[in-house]
Amino acid sequence: MQYRRSNIPGGTYFFTVVTHQRAPWLREAGAVTALGDVMRLVRAQRPFETLAMVVMPDHLHCIWRLPGDDADFSTRWMLIKQGVVHRLRGRNGVQTLWQSRFLEYSLRGERDVEQHTHYIHFNPVKHGLVPQVGDWPHSTFHRYVKNGIYPADWGTAPGVLPGVRE
């Protein structure tokens, strides 16, 4: 089966990127730091805007908006994955860090972006890692609170969030 990716210049995309065999190596602070450093380096070479993101122990979700003349998110993910592997290879004897593929979904309109942003920020609670969204450190949720988009207590109870997929 051949997978066809959505390639829309200037598009807004929701991504899920998973670690190899769901190994929870992203729970290590050094791994999260390496991921952030590599993402900033790639963004400097190939611009994109991160609208929302959460880094979980064995996967991450994010929303990117690409420049108006560019639809090449695949190269960006390849560079990010390779950069993280280069920095972390051999730690704890692990050689393969990422699943070879990633999932992407082209977002259509602000409502779609809003719903996926809620999903991203609520993910640590959904997975039982923290009781409140604000307790998870590796999330753009904190930026949203600082910018007045979410109240600090947003997402404290399951079932009260508009647009959160189950």
N, C-alpha and C positions, 0 to 999 in steps of 0.2 A: 504494500500500500504506500502510495506517495502522498506525503503531507504537503498541502499548499498553504503557505503563509499569506497573511493579509499584508500587502505592501502599499500603504497610503502615505504619500509624501505629506509631512506635517501632521501625521496622525497622532492620536492619543491611544495608548495601548496599556492594557492590564497584563502583567506577566506573573507567572509562577515558575520559579527556578528551584529545583530540588537537589539535595545532596545525593551522592552515590549511595545506593541501598539505604537511603534515609538515615545515614549515619549522622548523629547529632553534634557534629564538630563545630557548627556555628554557635553553639552555646558558650564557646570560649571567647573571652573578651579580645584576645589577640587576633582571632579569626575575624571577628566583626570589625575590628580596626583595620585589618588588611583589606577586607572587602570595601570598606568606606574609602580607604586611600586609593585603591585601584579604580573604583568608580569615579573618583574625582579626576584621576589622571586620564582616564578614557574620555570623560566629559570635556576635558580641556582640549583633547585632540578631535573629538567627534561630538559636538554639542548635543545635549538633550536636557530637558527639564524633568526633574523628579517631582511629581505632584504629590505622591504618597508612597510610603514604603514601610514594611515591617520585616524584620529579620527574626526568624524563628530558629530553634535549634537545628532543624533538618530541612528547612526550605525558606524561601522568601517570596513575598508578593510586593509588586510595585506598579505604579502607574507612571509612564513616561509620555511626554509630548515631544515629538521630533520637530526639527526645523522644517519650514514650509517646503523646501525643495529636497527633502531627504526622507527616505523610508527604510533605511538600512539599519534596523535594530539588531539583526542577526550578527553583523560584524561587531557591534558594540558588545553584545553578550559574549561572543567568542573571546574578545580581548579582555573582558572582565574576568571570565572564568580562567583563561590562561594566566592572567596576572596574579590571581589569587593562588592558583596552583604553584606558580613560580615562587611565591613568597612562603607558602606553607608546606610544600611537598616534603614528605619524609617525617613530618611531625607525627609522633605516635605510630610510626610505621605505616601510615596511610599513604598510598600512592594515587589513588583515584578519588577525587573530591566531589565531582559533580556528575549528575546524570547527563548523558550526552545531549539530550534535547531540553527544551523548555516549552512551556505553554504560553501562548499569547492570544489575546482577544482584543479586537479593535473596538474601542469605545465609541458610542454614537450619541453625542450630545452631553450636556452638562448633567442631566439627571442620571445617566449611565455612569459618568465619572463620580458623582456624589455617592451613588449606591456602592460602587466598588471601593471608594475611599472608606466608607463605613465598614465594609467587609474587611479591608486591610487592617484598620485600626482595632477592630473587635477581635481579630484572629487569636491573640494570646489568651483572651478570656474564653473564647470558643474551645480552644484546645486545653483548657484547664490549667494553664501555666500561672495565671494571676487572677485574683478576684475582681480587679478593676483595670480598665484599659490604661490608666495613668501609671500603674505599677510596672508596666513593661518598658524597659529603657530603650529598646532598639526599634523605635517607631517614630514616624513623623507626627504622630499624635501630639507630641509635646510642642512642636512648631505650630500646629493648628490651635492649641490652647493659647500659646504666647501671642498669636496673631488675632485672637478673639473669635475664631471660627467655631470652636467647640468650647463648652464650659469644662472646667477641670474635672467635674464628676461625670462627664459623658460616658455612657456605656458601663455603668456600674451594675446593672441587673439585666440578665438575659430576657429577651422578649420585648424590650422597650425601645429598640432601635429601629427607626424607619429604614427600610431598604437593606437590611442585613440578610444575606442569603444563608440558608441552612444547608 
